[in-house]
Amino acid sequence: MITEQNNTELSRIDYLILSSLASSGAINYVLGLTIKEMNITEVKRPCIWKHLSILIDKHLVCQSGNYGKQKMYYITEDGINLIKGV
């Protein structure tokens, strides 16, 4: 699917991340998840981090803070609307 902001396609991994955040209820700053909590087992952690950076640049995901040394992320309204449109 092509996003309206950058006119670039999202990958399968991007959709895995977005759907994991949405289904876990990570929809605001307080409810963010770490990469480990996203529980995406078929993709290595560095790959998830790389795709999270892309999703942050597209304003589909935001970083919400830290849990110890781990960063936490949540899906934005744009990300939720994109998932609903699939």
C-alpha positions as CSV (number, residue, x, y, z in Angstrom):
1,M,0.0,0.0,0.0
2,I,1.2,3.5,-0.8
3,T,1.2,6.1,1.9
4,E,0.0,9.6,1.1
5,Q,2.9,11.4,2.8
6,N,5.8,10.0,1.0
7,N,4.2,8.0,-1.9
8,T,6.4,5.0,-0.9
9,E,5.2,1.5,-0.3
10,L,5.4,-0.1,3.1
11,S,7.0,-3.5,3.5
12,R,5.5,-6.6,5.2
13,I,7.7,-5.9,8.2
14,D,6.3,-2.4,8.5
15,Y,2.8,-3.8,8.5
16,L,3.8,-6.4,11.1
17,I,5.1,-3.6,13.4
18,L,2.0,-1.5,12.9
19,S,-0.4,-4.3,13.5
20,S,1.5,-5.5,16.6
21,L,1.3,-2.0,18.1
22,A,-2.3,-1.6,17.2
23,S,-3.4,-5.0,18.5
24,S,-1.5,-4.5,21.7
25,G,-3.2,-1.2,22.4
26,A,0.0,0.8,22.1
27,I,-1.8,3.9,20.9
28,N,-0.4,6.6,23.1
29,Y,2.7,7.8,25.0
30,V,1.8,5.9,28.2
31,L,0.9,2.6,26.5
32,G,4.0,2.2,24.3
33,L,5.8,-1.1,23.7
34,T,9.5,-2.1,23.5
35,I,10.7,-4.1,20.5
36,K,10.8,-7.2,22.7
37,E,7.2,-6.6,23.8
38,M,6.0,-6.4,20.2
39,N,6.7,-10.1,20.1
40,I,7.6,-10.2,16.4
41,T,9.5,-13.5,16.3
42,E,10.1,-14.0,12.6
43,V,12.2,-10.8,12.2
44,K,15.5,-10.0,13.9
45,R,15.7,-7.1,16.3
46,P,18.1,-4.8,14.2
47,C,15.7,-5.2,11.3
48,I,12.7,-4.1,13.4
49,W,14.7,-1.1,14.7
50,K,15.5,-0.1,11.1
51,H,11.9,-0.3,10.0
52,L,10.8,1.5,13.1
53,S,13.1,4.4,12.1
54,I,11.4,4.5,8.7
55,L,7.9,4.4,10.3
56,I,8.9,7.3,12.7
57,D,10.0,9.4,9.7
58,K,6.6,8.7,8.0
59,H,4.8,9.8,11.2
60,L,3.1,6.4,11.5
61,V,4.9,5.5,14.8
62,C,6.3,7.6,17.6
63,Q,8.9,6.9,20.3
64,S,7.2,7.3,23.7
65,G,10.2,7.1,26.1
66,N,12.3,4.4,27.7
67,Y,11.8,1.3,29.8
68,G,15.2,0.9,31.4
69,K,17.6,1.0,28.4
70,Q,14.9,0.0,25.9
71,K,13.0,2.5,23.8
72,M,9.2,2.3,23.7
73,Y,7.0,3.0,20.7
74,Y,3.3,3.6,19.9
75,I,1.3,3.8,16.7
76,T,0.0,7.3,15.7
77,E,-3.5,8.2,14.4
78,D,-2.1,8.1,10.9
79,G,-0.7,4.6,11.5
80,I,-4.1,3.4,12.9
81,N,-5.9,4.9,9.9
82,L,-3.5,3.1,7.5
83,I,-4.0,-0.2,9.2
84,K,-7.8,0.2,9.1
85,G,-7.6,0.9,5.4
86,V,-5.9,-2.4,4.7
